């Protein structure tokens, strides 16, 4: 996309944001102040589709990196509890099982 047209960039960004928020095309066109036909034309532009795909990929990478950081932090905290001599073994098991269950990891004995 040409960076010489900030209005077009802003419109693409707003449309993409509303799409990601789950708004209908009718709601989007109303919020932006354009006709549904104009919105459909924009949605069919290869330039918009490239912009939208790039934005979605960037958001996905950002969320993935954030999630990985949270998992690492969780593991570090579990390791602290496991190494703590003042915490009973039964309590350590409860903590570990609770964390695993909160991550939807099924534990069977």
ABEGO torsion letter per residue (X at the ends): XBAABAAAAAAAAAAAAAAAAGBBAAAAAAAAGBBAAAAAAAAABAAAAAAAAAAAAAAAAAAAAAAAAAAAAAAAAAAAAAABAABBAAAAAAAAAAAAAAAGBBBBX
